[in-house]
């Protein structure tokens, strides 16, 4: 790489370039939101509840799987005593 290329594109971005790119990003987001408001309002109405539903369902399925495997583990290895229901003992 030549020094001229590094002068145009520095390795560490300066504060001015971060401010310029941040402002351009915010302006583009505002333009996109204004252009897609009529169509996007319907999807934004379902976007957050669906992601929340997906997060909760994955969380509950993971811990129910942990519970079932720990039940099988306690029955087979500890004489059927139902203890330590959340994690493997």
Secondary structure, 3 states (H helix, E strand, C coil): CCHHHHHHCCCCCCHHHHHHHHHHHHHHHHHHHHHCHHHHHHHHHHHHHHHHHHHHHHHHHHHHHHHHHHHHHHHHHCCCCCCCCCCCC
